[in-house]
Amino acid sequence: MKKINHWINGKNVAGNDYFQTTNPATGDVLAEVASGG
């Protein structure tokens, strides 16, 4: 599964918390996305 981090000042920065994003048609998990504060 793909993990999507923050993009800050041109750098890929890991987050502390992540949430799953899903395909609404199938319910399949597409990626884990970093939560922004």
MOKAPE-V924766 format. One record per residue. N is the residue number from 1. RES is the residue in one small letter. PSI is psi as a letter, one per 30 degrees, with the letter a starting at -180 (none if undefined). Layout:
n=<N	N>
res=<RES	RES>
psi=<PSI	PSI>
This chain:
n=<1	2	3	4	5	6	7	8	9	10	11	12	13	14	15	16	17	18	19	20	21	22	23	24	25	26	27	28	29	30	31	32	33	34	35	36	37>
res=<m	k	k	i	n	h	w	i	n	g	k	n	v	a	g	n	d	y	f	q	t	t	n	p	a	t	g	d	v	l	a	e	v	a	s	g	g>
psi=<k	k	k	k	a	l	j	k	h	g	k	j	k	k	l	e	k	l	l	k	k	l	j	f	e	f	g	k	k	e	l	k	k	k	k	k	none>
